[in-house]
Amino acid sequence: MTDDKSKVTAPRPGVAAPAPGRGMEGLDESTWMDVIQKMDEVYSQLIQDEVELEQKNAELEQSQQFVFSVMSAMSDVLVVCDERGLIEQTNAALCDLVGRGDQVLRGTPFETLMADADSAARVRQVLTHAAPPRGGEALDLNLLDAQGHAVPVDANITPRLAASGRRQGTVFVGRPTAELKRAYQELRSTHDALKRAQQQLIQSEKMASLGRLVAGVAHELNNPISFVLGNVHALNRYLTRLSEYLSAVHDGANADALAALRQRLRIDHLLADIPSLIEGTLEGANRTTDIVNGLKRFSAVDKEARSPVDLGEVVERAILWVRKGQAADFAVHWERGEPVMVNANAGHLQQVLMNLLQNALDACLGYAEPPAVWIAMARDGERVCLHLRDNGPGIATQHLSAIFDPFFTTKPAGKGTGLGLSISYGIVEQHGGRLRSANAPEGGAEFVLELPLLQPPS
């Protein structure tokens, strides 16, 4: 045959081709060739499907290997359970924790990994939940490690659902919290140490400020104490005279003798003078008490407790103490006005204001005569702004950004710690306020202290 149909391809295994020139009984040659061609197409498709299947299998193996590597690399423990709570899959982190391999764990109840009955009961409750939330449930569990110790785990148990929505099992992901708790304890200890160090710095700066006040305070205390001592000595002499006169009365002296003794001892003058002596003594003692209480308020290690404070009163007390500690005279332009109440620690605020006043005075000495400070207070909505301006040289531009940095100072060595403004800045921030500095248009440096006003109870 000379046409294309005469070119018969090789028969497939198990299929016998008809002899050339002869057809199958009941079938002509063209029909048989069509059958062979269809079988060839089917065979080619089978080969192509087999190649694609092998590619899919390779991709599936790669995916499985990827999932396995991810599970092995997880630091969190992972357990996959079936609907009965039996373990189907684990990861390396869990196996290392419990000291058993994946093959050993498969098929065992998940609750057997718990270290205590309470954890096991919580796991059973979650596994038997009829309608568990899709987002899972957070539990604090204790797993039993390889040494038989309880390991606290922050766990999330999530249902594993089929396409139909039916629950097929549960996925457990947990993170051992022992390291986290230890790290938290270390962080807390460090924070406490930092707070103690900060309090020590505040107290050290207070002592430095108090040291500058010693001379003035000693002079201030000397006056009332000397006054009290003088009055007490006078009262002691009066007591001796009264005792002598009363003895004569008790001994039964006659009226003339008593009158002469009364005149010689000046009993009438004594009795008239005693009330003023007592009044002066009380006044001196009260003045001494006020000075000592002021020193105690300033120098004591204040706690964080706060109370309603009149900011104007704190300003006046700070002015008083700075004046007492300075030999040089300086002018303070300040009018108190109406009370302005803030919720604050009075001792801390007094320290801030004393630091600002002392810095202003130090900057003005040797530059302006006489040194002067202007203090003004104004309300701004729910806040109060206190402006302190001096007539000194102002703040150098390159120092404006570093003025509140710890240990930054422009004073000569031994004249300043560089902590006053830094501590003041922190105190104001703790009170919910702000402390900022600038050069005033009129000249000199200006500090603005801003604090929230005390709100009346609703």
C-alpha positions in Angstrom: 0.0 0.0 0.0 1.3 3.4 -1.0 -0.9 5.8 1.2 -0.1 6.9 4.8 -2.4 4.3 6.3 0.0 1.6 5.1 2.6 2.9 7.6 1.5 1.0 10.7 3.2 1.9 14.0 4.6 -0.8 16.3 1.8 -2.5 18.3 1.5 -1.8 22.1 2.4 -4.6 24.4 -0.4 -7.2 24.5 -2.0 -5.9 21.3 -1.4 -8.0 18.2 -1.6 -6.1 14.9 -3.4 -7.8 11.9 -1.3 -9.2 9.2 -0.6 -6.9 6.3 -3.3 -6.8 3.7 -5.8 -8.6 6.0 -8.5 -7.0 8.3 -10.1 -8.4 11.4 -13.3 -10.2 10.9 -16.1 -7.7 10.7 -13.7 -4.7 10.8 -12.0 -3.1 7.8 -8.5 -1.9 8.0 -9.3 1.8 8.5 -11.3 1.0 11.6 -8.4 -1.0 13.1 -6.0 1.9 12.4 -8.3 4.3 14.2 -8.3 2.0 17.2 -4.6 1.8 17.3 -4.2 5.6 17.0 -6.6 6.1 19.9 -4.7 3.6 22.0 -1.5 5.5 21.1 -3.0 8.8 22.3 -4.2 7.2 25.5 -0.7 5.8 26.1 0.9 9.2 25.5 -1.6 10.8 27.9 -0.8 8.2 30.6 2.9 8.9 30.2 2.3 12.6 30.5 0.1 12.1 33.6 2.7 9.9 35.2 5.4 12.7 34.6 3.0 15.3 36.2 2.3 12.9 39.1 6.0 12.5 39.7 6.4 16.3 39.7 3.5 16.7 42.1 5.0 14.1 44.4 8.3 15.9 44.3 6.6 19.2 45.1 4.6 17.5 47.9 7.8 16.1 49.4 9.4 19.5 49.2 6.4 21.1 51.0 6.5 18.4 53.6 10.1 18.9 54.1 9.5 22.7 54.4 6.8 22.2 57.0 9.0 19.7 58.9 11.9 22.1 58.9 9.7 25.0 60.1 8.3 22.8 62.9 11.8 21.7 63.9 13.0 25.2 64.0 10.2 26.4 66.2 11.2 27.3 69.7 7.6 27.0 70.8 6.3 23.5 71.5 3.7 22.2 69.1 1.3 19.3 69.4 -1.4 18.2 66.9 -4.2 16.0 68.3 -7.1 14.1 66.6 -10.7 14.6 67.7 -10.2 12.1 70.6 -7.2 14.1 72.0 -4.6 11.6 70.8 -1.3 13.0 69.6 -0.8 12.9 65.8 2.2 15.2 65.3 4.8 17.0 67.5 7.8 19.1 66.9 11.4 18.9 68.0 10.9 21.5 70.8 8.3 19.4 72.5 10.3 16.2 72.1 13.4 17.8 73.6 11.2 19.2 76.5 9.5 15.9 77.4 12.5 13.7 76.5 10.5 11.4 74.2 10.6 11.1 70.4 7.7 11.8 68.0 7.1 8.1 67.2 6.8 7.3 70.9 4.4 10.2 71.5 2.0 9.5 68.6 -1.2 7.9 69.7 -0.8 8.9 73.4 -3.4 11.1 75.1 -2.3 14.7 75.1 -3.3 15.2 78.8 -0.6 12.6 79.8 2.0 15.3 79.1 0.6 17.5 81.9 2.6 17.8 85.2 -0.5 18.2 87.5 -4.1 17.2 87.6 -5.3 20.8 87.3 -3.6 21.2 84.0 -4.9 17.9 82.8 -8.4 18.8 83.7 -8.2 22.1 81.8 -6.9 20.3 78.7 -9.8 17.8 78.9 -12.3 20.6 79.2 -10.9 22.3 76.1 -10.7 19.1 74.1 -14.3 18.2 74.8 -15.6 21.6 74.1 -18.6 21.2 71.8 -18.2 24.6 70.0 -14.7 25.8 70.6 -13.9 29.4 69.4 -12.0 29.5 66.1 -9.4 31.9 67.5 -8.5 29.3 70.2 -8.3 29.5 73.9 -5.4 30.7 76.0 -4.3 28.5 78.9 -1.6 28.4 81.5 -0.4 24.8 81.7 2.4 22.9 83.4 4.1 20.4 81.2 6.2 17.5 82.6 9.8 17.7 81.3 12.3 14.9 80.9 13.6 15.3 84.5 10.1 15.1 85.9 9.8 18.8 86.7 6.8 21.0 86.0 7.5 23.6 83.3 5.0 26.5 83.1 3.8 27.1 79.5 1.7 29.9 78.1 -0.4 27.9 75.6 -3.0 28.5 72.9 -5.3 25.7 71.9 -7.0 26.1 68.6 -9.5 23.7 66.9 -8.5 22.0 63.6 -11.6 22.1 61.3 -12.4 20.2 58.1 -13.7 21.9 55.0 -17.2 21.1 56.2 -16.6 22.9 59.4 -16.5 19.7 61.5 -13.9 19.5 64.2 -11.1 17.1 63.2 -8.7 17.7 66.1 -6.8 20.3 68.1 -3.6 22.2 67.6 -1.6 23.1 70.8 1.1 25.8 70.6 2.9 26.8 73.8 5.8 28.9 74.9 7.7 27.9 78.1 7.5 31.0 80.3 10.2 30.1 82.8 12.9 32.1 80.9 10.4 35.0 80.4 9.6 35.1 84.1 13.3 35.0 85.0 14.0 37.8 82.5 11.0 39.8 83.9 12.4 39.4 87.4 15.8 40.6 86.3 14.2 43.5 84.5 12.1 44.4 87.6 15.2 44.2 89.8 17.1 46.4 87.4 14.2 48.9 87.4 14.1 48.9 91.2 17.8 49.5 91.4 17.5 52.4 88.9 14.7 53.9 90.9 16.8 53.7 94.1 19.7 55.3 92.2 17.5 58.1 91.0 16.2 58.7 94.5 19.8 58.8 95.8 20.7 61.3 93.1 17.7 63.5 94.1 18.6 63.2 97.8 22.3 64.0 97.0 21.2 67.1 95.1 19.0 68.1 98.0 21.9 67.8 100.3 24.0 69.9 98.0 21.3 72.6 98.0 20.9 72.3 101.8 24.7 72.7 102.2 24.4 76.1 100.6 21.7 77.1 103.1 23.6 76.1 106.2 25.2 79.5 106.9 21.9 81.4 106.5 19.9 78.8 108.4 22.4 79.0 111.3 22.0 82.7 111.5 18.2 82.4 111.2 18.1 79.9 114.0 20.5 81.8 116.2 18.1 84.7 116.6 15.0 82.9 118.0 17.2 80.5 120.1 19.1 83.4 121.7 15.8 85.2 122.4 14.4 82.0 124.0 17.5 81.5 126.1 17.5 85.1 127.3 13.9 84.9 128.3 14.5 81.6 130.1 17.3 83.0 132.1 15.1 86.0 133.1 12.4 83.6 134.1 14.9 81.6 136.2 15.9 84.8 138.1 12.2 85.7 138.6 11.6 82.2 140.0 14.3 82.7 142.6 12.7 86.0 143.7 9.3 84.4 143.8 10.5 81.5 145.8 12.1 83.8 148.4 9.0 85.9 148.7 6.7 82.8 149.0 9.0 81.4 151.7 8.6 84.6 153.7 4.8 84.3 153.3 4.7 80.7 154.5 7.0 81.5 157.4 4.3 84.0 158.7 6.2 87.3 158.3 4.2 90.4 159.2 2.7 92.7 156.7 5.4 95.4 157.0 8.2 92.9 156.4 6.4 91.4 153.4 5.8 94.8 151.9 9.5 95.7 152.3 10.5 92.3 150.8 8.0 92.8 148.0 9.5 96.1 147.1 13.1 94.9 147.4 12.5 91.9 145.2 10.4 94.0 142.7 7.6 91.4 142.8 5.1 93.7 141.1 7.4 94.4 138.2 8.2 90.7 138.0 4.6 89.7 137.8 3.9 92.3 135.1 7.0 91.1 133.0 6.3 87.4 133.1 3.5 87.3 130.5 5.6 89.1 127.9 8.6 86.8 128.6 6.4 83.7 128.2 4.9 85.2 125.0 8.3 86.0 123.6 9.6 82.5 124.5 6.7 80.9 122.7 7.2 83.1 119.7 10.9 82.2 119.5 10.1 78.5 119.9 7.5 78.6 117.2 9.9 80.4 114.8 12.5 77.8 115.5 9.9 75.0 114.9 9.0 76.6 111.6 12.6 76.7 110.5 13.3 73.2 111.5 10.1 71.9 109.9 11.0 73.7 106.7 14.4 72.0 106.7 12.9 68.6 107.4 10.4 69.0 104.5 13.2 69.9 102.2 15.9 67.5 103.3 13.7 64.4 104.0 13.5 61.5 101.6 10.1 62.3 100.2 7.8 59.6 99.2 5.7 59.7 96.0 2.5 60.7 97.8 1.0 63.9 96.5 -1.6 66.2 97.8 -3.2 69.6 96.9 -0.5 72.2 97.1 -0.7 76.0 96.6 2.0 76.7 94.0 2.4 80.3 95.2 3.2 79.2 98.7 5.9 76.8 97.4 7.4 79.7 95.4 7.5 82.0 98.5 9.1 79.2 100.6 11.8 78.6 97.9 12.5 82.4 97.7 12.9 82.5 101.5 15.3 79.6 101.7 17.5 80.8 98.8 17.7 84.3 100.4 18.8 82.8 103.7 21.6 80.9 102.0 23.1 83.8 100.1 25.4 86.5 101.3 24.8 88.6 98.3 21.5 90.5 98.1 19.3 90.1 95.0 15.9 91.4 94.0 13.0 89.1 93.4 10.0 90.6 91.6 7.1 88.5 92.5 3.4 88.9 93.5 1.6 85.9 94.9 -2.0 86.6 94.0 -4.8 84.1 94.3 -4.1 80.5 95.4 -3.2 78.2 92.4 -3.7 74.6 93.5 -1.8 71.7 91.9 -1.7 68.0 92.8 2.0 67.6 93.7 4.7 66.6 96.2 5.5 69.9 97.9 9.0 69.0 98.8 9.9 68.0 95.2 8.4 71.2 93.8 10.3 73.3 96.3 13.5 71.6 95.2 12.7 72.4 91.5 12.1 76.1 92.3 15.1 76.4 94.6 17.3 74.9 91.8 15.9 77.4 89.3 16.3 80.4 91.6 19.8 79.3 92.7 20.9 78.9 89.0 19.5 82.3 88.2 21.4 83.9 91.0 24.6 82.1 90.1 24.3 83.3 86.5 23.7 86.9 87.5 26.5 87.2 90.1 29.4 89.2 88.6 27.3 90.1 85.5 24.4 92.3 86.7 24.2 94.6 89.7 22.1 94.1 91.5 21.1 90.5 90.5 17.3 90.3 89.8 14.7 87.6 89.1 11.2 88.1 87.7 8.6 85.5 88.6 5.1 85.5 87.0 2.4 82.9 87.1 -0.6 82.6 84.7 -3.3 80.1 84.1 -3.6 78.5 80.6 -6.8 76.5 80.4 -6.3 73.5 82.7 -2.7 74.2 83.3 -0.6 76.8 85.1 2.6 78.4 83.7 5.3 79.8 86.0 7.9 82.0 84.3 11.3 82.7 85.9 13.5 85.2 84.2 16.8 86.7 85.3 19.0 89.6 84.2 22.1 87.4 83.6 23.9 86.7 80.3 21.4 84.1 79.1 22.1 80.6 77.8 24.6 80.1 75.0 22.9 78.8 71.8 25.0 75.6 71.7 24.0 74.8 75.3 20.2 75.2 74.9 19.7 71.6 73.7 21.9 70.1 76.5 20.8 72.2 79.4 18.7 69.4 81.0 21.2 66.6 80.3 22.6 64.8 83.4 26.0 66.1 84.6 26.0 69.0 82.1 27.2 72.2 83.7 28.8 75.4 82.7 30.1 76.2 86.2 33.8 75.8 87.1 35.0 72.4 88.5 33.8 71.9 92.0 31.0 74.6 91.8 28.2 72.4 90.4 27.2 68.8 90.0 25.3 69.2 86.7 22.4 67.3 88.2 20.1 70.1 89.5 18.3 70.9 86.2 18.3 67.2 85.1 16.6 66.1 88.3 14.2 69.1 88.2 13.2 68.1 84.6 12.5 64.6 85.8 10.5 65.7 88.8 8.3 68.0 86.6 7.7 65.2 84.1 6.6 62.9 86.9 4.1 65.5 87.9 2.6 65.5 84.3 4.2 68.9 83.5 6.9 70.4 81.3 10.1 72.4 82.0 11.6 74.3 79.2 14.3 76.9 78.8 15.0 79.8 76.4 16.6 83.2 76.2 14.1 86.0 77.0 13.6 88.8 74.5 14.4 91.3 77.4 17.7 89.5 78.0 18.8 86.8 80.4 17.6 83.3 80.7 14.0 82.3 81.1 12.6 79.0 82.5 9.0 78.0 82.1 7.5 75.5 84.5 4.1 74.1 83.3 1.9 72.0 85.6 -1.7 70.7 85.4 -4.1 72.5 87.7 -5.9 70.5 90.4 -9.3 69.6 89.0 -12.3 69.8 91.4 -14.0 66.5 92.0 -16.8 65.8 89.5 
